[in-house]
Amino acid sequence: TSLEAMIKQEAQEDDARPVTTAQTAGLSNAAAHGMAFADLCSRFETISRVSDRSQRLKVLESLWRSLSGSDYFPFMRLIVPQLDTQRATYGLRESKIARYYIDLLGLSQTSPDAERFRHWKDPSKNSVDATHFSDVVFVVLSKRAYVSSERLSVASVNLYLDQLASVVSPDEKKSTLMTLLRATSALEQKWLIRIITKEMKMGMQHGSILAAFHPSALELYNNTNDLQYVCTKCTDPKELVVSGDARSGIFLMQPLKPMLASVVDSAKLAVLSKDERLFVEPKYDGERMMIHITNDKIMYWTRNARNYTAQYGPKYDAVLRQQLKPTVSNCILDGEFLLYDGASKRFCDFGQNRTFATSDDIDGVERWFCYCVFDIVFLNGESLVGTPLTKRRQLIKEVFDPRPTKLEAVPHTIAVSTKSILASLDDALKSGFEGIVIKVAGSHYVPGERKLKWLKLKPDHIAGMADTVDLVILGGYFGVKFGQRHVSHFLLGVWRDSEGASASDDNASFVTVCKVGSGYNENDLRELNDRLDGKWLTLPAVPSWLSGWVPAKDDLPDVWIHPKDSAVMEVFGYSFTETTKFALGHTIRFPRCHRLRHDKGLGDATTLSQLQDIVRASGTFQRKAEAMDDLVLVSRKKKDARREQALTKQLMPERLFARVAASLVVTDPGTVPRTSSLFSGFEFCILHAAADRDNRQELEKTLIESGAIVSANPTALTSLLLASDGSSAKVQNWIREATTNHDTMARRFACLDVARISWVRECLDAGQVLPLAPRHMVFTSPALRAKFDAALDHFEDPYFEDATFAGLSKSLQCATRPLHARISNTELASLRRQ
């Protein structure tokens, strides 16, 4: 193809191409042409699998050493694709890639693989434990991917990605994807998808990667947003000639990472209000924009270093030129870019900015752009990042003449106490702002950093409802949370008590209130999913108990649940607001789960009439500064502490080391490094390990290395019990109890099934968690037996999975088993007559 010819020509005529900054620095592109993309993917895979940060850094450092003297940029734009601002966006997300791959692979729309692509987040459609769409692509393509005899180089892949980003039509994009499909392995495809979606998931943030590359790399990137400049600057001691202040690394017409605000911390807020002079500004719901201005040019850069000059310049450049003072030769302003509606006299939603920019509407007639400036970082050739905020705000007045609803300086007040901060928040909300930003008056501007000198306070950081409410789960939405695919968000509602004697009546009606997706930790979510497992329903329409609710597409749950089979969740939020999205007519602003109410049943939950009373009470509920300590301020420290505590419990659960004999204590997880996440989220209990073939200590170590928790005794959180066979007394006692006292055991333990240890070895050999089959089981509970009957025939051949050599071999071995059901002589005679 023409692109392949281009690749060969580039490799052969490297010296003849236009000079780039890398070549100016004397760097060679030979490494990008010489290294196979497959080799780079192998390094990615290694980094993602090791749990030790130092080992990840060693892999990166070995890569940097192998590229010494070469241009690092072709590699860096694949390692941290989210930082590459030179390549245009692909216009591809998981759902669109899924549709393209179904077409390119010639899959039937109803085939299991097509279902896997379309519903990759739904664990019922995938036996593979996927936390990213690329994992499903890898599993599907592993069975069918064509591998070219000529491996693609890093340079070739970059050219293909350039082409993928430049073409517009679906046919052109599919053509490029098909070329890549034919020329890459399943592993390469996995990492290509991650590069395209810009979600590498290697367990390293871009800051750590840049810091490993060069001590100054992160600061340079925050100051310039130019990854190629960073790669060149860090490998070339010579100064590049760019207009700006070279001492601070701030350059005109090059994107700059804006300074960011941290979520407010109640303890920090109290200290700041006591020890520091604070400015309080309204927080606009606009688009963060840094505008670079010179005598002959204006450029617009978003917070993610996207150049929107072509979109916004035609309708806004004239305003800047008119209002800019003649003493200003160049500057860089920081602020919020908004769209103002003259009829309603308010700012429009942020999402309308780009729609208006590309429309034929004349600016200034009905709607127009407004830039609200809250900072300045560069003025007349000098960087101001080291200048205190107080001085920078004074300089804003010397740059332009304000023009209401066109070009404004963001107003600010001085906070003298916590009370005044809360009052400012109330005033901001009443004026239509989304919150406030609190800034230390003497703070310097630190590009790209969330320093505790800027704090943001929004209503979702404060519990302002008059009371919490106990809502019933009515539906679920699939998602990835805490590294697992499951139902992660929930549709909540209340019983319409005016239409029935009891909430548990068959004809009871319920009213939808809100969706919740935060507030619970990993253990809460796992416990809730376990409790509701097997009770979710897939329905073609809104169920009868929600009659009258017409949800929008985004609000339609993936699965439903009958209220009588459901659970109760205690919810709190900032306030109630009117809406047409939910049947109540109101919804909770910024709802969060306070706790799961295991002690409450359907009849104990909040009813519609009770909720209406709470809505009315919340309308007059006044927050008092004296009750500041009673308000729930989201503390980053508290959240981090909870997350650390949950992780510690998962890695070293207390129940494993207490109340058991020393001979039964399992391997200490703290002494075993994790090398993979194969069994992440699983808790195993080894009932019996035969000494002649299964070393218990080695097995425990292997499971912990693969991300599992190993308990000495079965617990309410145990995912699966393991045994070499059923010969030991402990296994036999378990089977007897699980059979004769099934209901009691099922209430005490999450799992009653006992699998053979050989299943673990099969999973390790396959590199994925394999579905259980009857041949793997020492003991099978009635619930699992029903699942086997629905998925497997008598010979353990799955109804819905592709046949494999190993699977057919196992099925043929099962063919010698006697059939469980015998046909009677009468039935046989009837069949003969027919």
N, C-alpha and C positions, 0 to 999 in steps of 0.2 A: 504494500500500500504506500501511498505518498508519505504517511507518517513514518513508516519503517525506513523509507529512503532518507527521510529527514534525519532520523536517528543516526544512521550510518554516516551520512554526510557530516553531521555535527562531530562525531567521533574522529573522523578523518581530517576535518578542516578546522580544528579547534582554534588554531592560531589566526585563521582568516576572519573569525567572527568579530563583531563590534566589541570594543574594550568595555569591560565591566569593572566594578569596584574591586572585585576579587582579583581580576587580572592586573589591575593597577597595582595591587599589593604583591604581585609576583606569585599568586597562587595558581595551582594547576587543577584542571577539571578531570585529570586522568583517573583519579580514585572513583569519581562518580560513574565513569564509564567502565571501570575495571571491577568494581564490586557488584556482585549479583544481588538483586533485591531479595532473593530468597535467604541469603546470608544475613542481611539486615533484619529480616523477619525472625530468623532464628534467635538473634540477639534480643529482639522485642519479647519473644516468647520466654526466654530465660529470665529477663527482668521481671516479667509479670508473674512468674511462678515462684521466684524466691521471696521469702518473707523478710529476710534481713536487709535493712537499708544499705549497710556497708557492702553487701554482695552486689546489690543493684548498681551502686556507684562504681564498683570494680569493673562491671561489664561495660558501663559507659566510658570509663577511663581507658579501657583497652581499645575501644572504638576510636576515641580521640587520638591515642598514640598511633594507631594504624593509619590514620589520615594525616599525620604530620606533614606539613608543607603543602597540603591540598586545600581546595576550597571546601569549607565545612557547610556552606549554605545548602547545597542540594540534599545533604543528609539532615540538617536541622529542620528543614521545612517538612520532612517526613516524620521526624521524632516529635516535634511540637507543632503540628499543622494548624492549631488554633491561633498561633502567633504569626503565621505567614500572611501578611497583608498584601503581598504582591500578586498572589493568585486570586482570581475572582471566585466568588462563591459558586458552588456546584449546582445549587438548586435541587439537591437530593437529600431526602430524609429517609428513614427506615421504610415507611409505608410505600413510598414511590419506588425505592430500590427493590422492595419485595415484589411489586407488580411487574417491574422490568425483568427480574430474574425468573419469575414464573413463566413469562413469555419466552425469554431467551433459552431456557432449559426445556421448553416444550412440555411443561407440566400440565396435567389436567387440573382444572379449577377446583375439583373435589378431591384431589389426591392428598394423602397425608402430608407430603412435602410442601404442597401449596398451602395447606392449612398451617403448617409450621411457619412458613414465611409470613403469612398474613397476620397470624395471631401469636407471634413469637413471645409476647409477654404472658400469654395464657398458659399456665403449667399443665392444664389438661390436654393441650394440643401438642406438647413437647415432652418427651421422656428425658431429653437432655437438660441438664441444669444450666440454663443459659441466663446470664445477667446482661447480655448485650446481643443485639441483632446479629452481630458478626459471629457469635458462637453457633447460632442456628445455621448460618451460611456455611460455616466450616463443617458441621455434621452432615448437611445435605450434600455438599460438594465432595466430601471425602469418598462418597460412593461412585461419583461419576465424573470428577474433574479431569479434563484433558490437560496433560502437561507437555508443553513444547520442548523439543530437543535443544532449542536455543534459549537459555535462561535470560530473562530481562535484567538489564543493569539498573542501578539507581537512577542514572541519567535518563534512561528510556522510560521508566515509570513516571518521572517528573514531566516528561514531554506528553505522555498519555494523559496525565492528570491536568496539564495545561489545556490540552484539547478538550477534555471532558468539561472543564470549567468555561471554555470559550463558546462551545456549541450551545444552541438554544432549543432546537426541536427535539421531541422525545425520540424520534428515529435516529438522529445523530448521536444522542447520548447512548442509546441502546447499542448502536454500532461500535462505539468506543468501548463500552462495557463488554461486548461480545469478544472483541479483540483481546481484552485483558483476560477474559474467562478462558480463552483458548491458549493463552500464553503463560498462565500462572497456576500454581498448585492451590489446593484448598487452604493451606496455611497462609500463603501469600494473599489469597482472597480475603481471609479473615482480617489481616492487617490493612489491606487496601480499604475495606469497608470502614474500619476504624479511622483511617486517615481521611476518608471522604466525609464521614460524619463528625470528624474532629473530636472524637472521644477515644483516646488511646487506652485508657484504663490499664496502665502499667504499674499502678501503685506509687507513682511519683508525680508531684505537681511540677508545673513548668519552672517555678522558682528553684526547686532542687536541681533540675536538669541544667538550667543556666548557671547555677552556682558551681556545679561540677565541671562545666565547660570552662569557666573563667570567673575569678572573684568579682570582676566588675561587670559581668555580662547582664545580670539582672537589673542593676542600676541603669546601665546603658539602654536596655530595652524599655524600661519604664520611662526614660527620658525621650526616646525617639520612636518607639513602636516600629522599628525597622529591623527585622531579624537579619537581613543580609548585611546591614551596616554593623550590627553587633558582631557577626561572624568575622567580618573584615577587620573591624577596629581591634578586636581582642587578639588577632593574629598578626597585626601589622602595627609597629610602634609609631609609624608616621602619622601625622595629623591629616585628615581629609579636609579639603577646603569646602566648608559649608557655611552659609550665612547664619550667624547667630553668636551665642555666647559659648565658646568652646570650653571655658573653665567649668561650667555647670552641666555641659552636655545638652543644653536646650537650644534647639535650632528652629528657625522659622521655616514654615512649609513642610516640616516633618512632624508626624503625629507624636503626641506626648500622652503618656498614661496619666489620667487625672488622679488627684488625691481622692481617697475614698473615706467614707464615714463608717465607724463601727456601730454595732447595735448597742443601745444604751445599757449600762450596767448600773444597778441601783447603788452599789457601794462606790463605784467610780464617780457617779453623778453627785453623790453626797460630798465626796472629797473635792471634786472640781468646783462645786458651788461654794465651798468653804474657802479653798485655797487659791482659786484662779478667777480671773475676770472673764466672764463668758458672754459671747454674742449668741443670740437666738434668731434664726432665720426661718421663714416658712419653707416647707419642702414642697416643691412643685412636682406635679405628675407630668413631666415633660421628657424630652430627649436630651441627655447630657451631651453638650457640644462644646468643643474648643475651636474658636475661630481665630485664624492667623491672618493678620492684615499688614500689607505693605503699601507703598504708594501706587503700585501697579497691579497688585494681585490680592485676592481674598480666597482663603481655603477653609472648608468646614470639615472637621474631624470628629467622629463619634468616640465614645469612651473605649470602643473596641478597635480603634484605629481605622475605621471605614471612612473613605473619602466621599463625602456627600456634597461636594462643591457643585457638581453638575445638576443635582436635584434641587438644592436650596439657593444656590447663587443667583439664578435668573430672577427670582422673586424677592430676594432680600438684599442683594449687594447695594442697591441704590439707597436703602435706608441707612446702612452703615456709612456710606460715603457722605451722605447728607449730615449725619449727626456727629461724625468724627471731628475732633478739634484740629485746627491747622498745625498745632505744635507737635502732633503725633506723626512720626514717620513710619513706625512699625510697632506692633504689639501682638500679644496672644491673650485672648480673653477666655474665661471659663464660666459657663453658665448653663441654663436650661433653655432649649429651643422649643417654643410652643406655637399652637395655632389658636388665634383669638376669633370668637364669633361675635360680630357686631350686634346681631339681633338679640341674642340672649345675654350679651355682655358678660361672657365668661370664657374661660379657656376650654378648648375641646379636648377630647380624650387623646392621649399620646399617639394612638394608632392611626389617627387621621392626618398626621404630619405629612407622611410620604404620599398618601393618596392625593392630598391637595397639591403637593409639589409637582406631581406628574399630570395633574388635571389641566384643563383649558380655562379654569376659573381665573378671572383677573384678580390679582392681589390687591386688596384694599377696598373692594366693593362691598362684599358681604362678610368675608373672612380674610384674615391676613396673619402673617407670621409675626411673632414677638420674641425677642431674645432678652432673657432676664439674666443679667450678669451678676455673679456673686464673688468673682475673684479675677485677678490679673497676674500672670506669671512671667511676662516679658514686656519690656517697654523701651523703645528707642535704643535697641541694640544691647540692652542689659537684662540679665536674668534677675527675677525677683523671688526665686524660690527660697532664698535665705533671708528674705525680708519679713518681719512680723505681719500678721494678718491686719492689725490696726493700721499700719502704714499702707498696706496694699489696698485696703478699702478706701483710704483717702486718695490714692492715685487713680482709682476708678473714676472719680469725679473730674480728673484732669484729662481723661481720654475722650469722653463723648458727652454731648448734651442729651439728657434723657428725653424720651418722647413717649408719653403714656400709651400703653398697649402696643407699642411698636419696638421700643428699645428702652429697657428699664434697668436700674440698679436695684438688686434685691434688697428690700428693707431689713433692718435688724433692730433688735432691742437688746438691752443689757439685762442679764439675769442676775438677781441678787439673792435668790433663795430657791429651794425646791418648789415652794408655793408659786412663785412667779413663773417657773418653767412650766408647771401644769396649767397655769392660766394662759400662757402663750400657746400651749397645745390646744386648749379649748378654743381660743380665738382663731387659730389657724384652721381648725376643722370647720368652724362655723363659716369661715370665709371660703370654703371649698378646697383648701389645700389638703394634702395627704398626710401631713405631719409637720414636724419641725426638725431643724438641724442645729445642734449645739456646738459651738466652736470656741476653743480657747483663744482669747484675743491676741496673745503673743505667739501663736503657733506659726511655724514655718510651713511652706508648701513642699510636701514629700511626694513626688510622682509615684503613682501605682501602689501606694502603701495605705493600709488601714491603721493609722496611728490613733491612739486614744486621745487625740487632740480634737478630733471631729467625731461627734456622736449623733446618731439619728434616732428620733423617738417618733414612733407611729402608733396609731390606736391599737394595732395588733400586739403591741408590747405591753399593753395594760388591760387588765380585766375590769371592764366598766359596766357589765350587766348587773342588774339588781340581784340576780340569783343564778346559780347553775341550773341546768335542766337535764332530766334523764330521758334520753331519746332512744327510740327503737331502731335497730338496723333493718333497713328495708331493701337494700341493694348493695352491690359491690363493684369496684372498678379495679381491673388488673394493673399492676405496675411493679417496678423494681424498687424495693426499699430494704435497707440494711443488707444489700448484696444478694437478695433472694427475690425470685418472681413469685408473686402471690397476689391475693386481693389485698391491696394496700390502702385504698380509699373507700369510704362508705357513704351511702345515701341514708339519711336519718329522717325520722318523722314521729308523729304522735297519733294516738288513737282518737278518733272523732267520737267523744263520749256522748254526744247528743243523739246518736243514731243507734245505740245498742246498749244492752244491759251489761255486757262484759266485753273486754278487749279480746278475750279468747273465743268469742262466738264465731261461728263459721262465716257469718255475714258481716262481721265487724269491718268498718272502713277506717282507713288511715290517711293522714295528711302529711305530705312531704314538707320538710323544713330547711334542710341544708345538706351540704357535703362536707365531710371531715377527712383530712389526710395527715394530721400532725397531732403531736401531744403525747403519743404513746411511744414506748421504747420497743426494742427488738423482742424482748420476752413477752410483752403485752400482745404484740401483733402476732407472734407465733402461737401464743395460747389462744387468741381469738380465732385464728384460722383453723387451729386444731378443733376447737369447739364447734365451729360451723361447717367443718369438712363433711361432705356428703349431703348437705342440706341446701346447697346453692342450686338454683333452678335457671335453666336457659329457656326463656319464653319468647314467642314471636311478637308479643305486644305487651303494653302496660298491663299488669295483673289486675284482677277484679277488685282486690282490696285497696287499690289506689285509683279507683274509678274517678275520672274527671281530670286527672293530671295529664297535661300534654307537655312532655319534656322537650327541650331543644336537643339537637344531636349530641352536643358535648355533655349534656346532663343525663343522657340515657345510660343506665348501668349496663355493664357487661353481663352480670348475673343478678338474679333476684333471690329473695328468701321470704318464705311465709313468716309473718310475724310470730306465729306460735312456735316456730323452730328457731327463732332469732335470739339476740342478746340485747342488753341495755347498756348504753354508754352515757356517762355523765359528761356534759359539754359546757364550756364557758367561752366567752368571747368579749369583744369590746362593747358592742351594742347591737340593737336590732335595726334593720333598715327595710324599707318597702321594696318589693320585687315582684316580678311576674314569672320568675323562673320556677318558683315552688308554690305548691297549692295553698300554703298558709297565707300568702300575700305579703309576708315578711320573711326575712332570713337573718341569720346571725352574721354579723360582720366579723371576719377573721376568726372563725370557730376553731377550737382546739379540744381534743379529748382531755378531760381532767383525770378520769380513771374509768375502768371497766367495772360495772356494777354486777358482780357475780351474786351478790346477795339480793338482787331484785329481779323479779319476774316481769312478765308482760303487764300484769295487772298493777304493778307497783310503779310503772313508768309515768312520767308527766303526761297528762291528758291535754286535749285541745283547749278546753276551757281554762285549765290551770296555766297553760302556756300563754293564752291571751291575756290573763291577769298579769303575768310576768312582763309581757311586752308593754302593757300600759304602765306598770310600775317602773320599768326601765326608762320610759320616756321622761319621767320626772326625777330619776335617780341622779343626784349631784355628787360628783367626786369632791372630796375635801382634802386639802393639802395635809391636814393633821392625820388623815388615814393613809398617808403615803406608804407606811410600812405594810398596810393590809392589802394594798394593790399589788397585783402580780406583775412585777417588772421582770422581763426576760433577761436573765443574767448569762452572759456568755461563759463566765466562770462556772456557774452552776450547771449549765448545759454540758460543758466539757467534763465537769466532775461526774455527772450522771453517765455520760458516755464512757468515761474511763472506768467507772464502777461496773457498768454492764459488761465491758470487755474483760475486766478482771474476773467477774463471775463466770463468764463464758470460758476463759482460759483455765482458771483454777477454782472450780465450783466448790464451795465450802462443804456441801453434802458428801463429796467424794472422800473426805478425809476424817469425818467424824462418825462416831458410833459404829465403826467396823473394826474387826480384828486386824492387827498389823499385817497378817499374811494375806489379807484381802485388799489392802490398799493398792490402787492402780498406779501406774507410772505417773510421776509428777509432771504435768504439762509444762511447767516452768523450765524444766531441764531439756525439753525437746523442741527444737526450732521447727516452725512450719515451713514446708517446702512446696505445698500446693494447696488449693482450695477445693479439691475433689469432693471431700465429704463435709465441707463447710455447712453448718446448720444442723448436722446430724449428731445425736447422742446415742452411743452404743453401750450395751452391757454384755460382757462375755460371760455366759452362764457356764460354759465348759469348753476347755481347750485340751484335746488329747495330746499328751506329752510326746507321743511317737511321731506326730505329724504337724502339730500346731503349737509353736512356742508362744505362750501367752504374753510374755514381756515384749517380744519382738512384734507381735501383732498389735499390742497397745501402742507401741512406739510408732508403727506404720500408720495407724489410724490418726494419732495426734498430729503426725507430720503432714497428713492429708487434710487437716483442718477440723477433724471431729473432736467431740468430747467423749471421754470414756469413763463410765461410772462403775463402781464396784458392785452395786446392786441396782435392780430396776427402780426407776423413779417415775414421777408423773410426767417428766419431760423426755423419757427415753424414746428414741425413734424406732429402734429395732434391737432385738436380742439376738445374740450369736452363739453358736455351739458347733463343735466338730460333728456331733451326732447326738442321738437321743439316749445314749447308754448310761450317762451319769445320773446319780440319784437326784441332783439338783434340777436337771432338766426334766426328769420324769415327774418330780413333785410340782414343778411349774405347769407342766401339761395337764396334770390331774386337777390342780386348782383352777386353771383357765377353762377347763371343760366342765367341771361340776359346779363351780361358783362363777360362771362367766359374767353375769351382770355385776356382781360385786367387784370382781377384778377389773372389769372394763371402766368402772367409775374411778378406781384407784390409779390405773395405769393407762397411759396414752396408747401403748402398743402391747399386744399379747403374743404376737407372732415371733417365732424363733427361726432364724435363717441359718443355713450352713455357712461356716467360715469360708468355704470355697467360693461363695458369691463375692466376698471381699476381694479375693485374688483375681477373679474374673473382671471386676470393676477396675482394679489397678492395672491389669494387662490392657484393658480397652481404653483406659484414660478417661472414662466417664462413668457415671452412676447408671448401671444397667437395670432395666425393669426386673422385678422379682418374677420368678416362674415357679410352678409346683416342684420342679426338680431341685430348687434351691432350699426348700423348706424342711425343717425338722418338725415344726408344728404350725398349722395354718388356722387362724381364727375364722369364724363364719363370715365376718365382713370381708376379709381378704379372699376367702374362697369364692364369694359372690363376684368379686372383681375378676378373679381368674376365669370364672365361667363366662363372663361377659367379653373377655378379651382373647381367650385361648381355646382351641379345640382340645379334644381328648389327648392328642399327641403333642400338646404344648406348642402348636404352630399358631402364632398370633394372627388374628383376623385382619388387622389393620397395619401391619408392619411388612416391609419388604423382606423377602426370603434371603437368607444368607447360607453359606456353606455350613458354618458351625450350627446354625439353627436347624437346618434340615437334618444334619447328622444326629442332633439330639432328638428330633421328632422320630427319626427312623429307629432309634434306640427305644423310644417309648412304644413303638408299634407292637412289641412283644407283650405289652401289658394286657391283661384281660379287660374287656369293656365293663364298666360299672353297671350298666343296665342290660339285663337279659330279656329277650323277647319271648313271650309265652307261645305255647303251641297254638292256641286259639288265634292270636295275632298273626302268627306265621301262616296258618291256614287261610286267613282272610287276605293276606298279602298275595298268596299264591293264586287265589281266585281272581283278584284284581289284575 
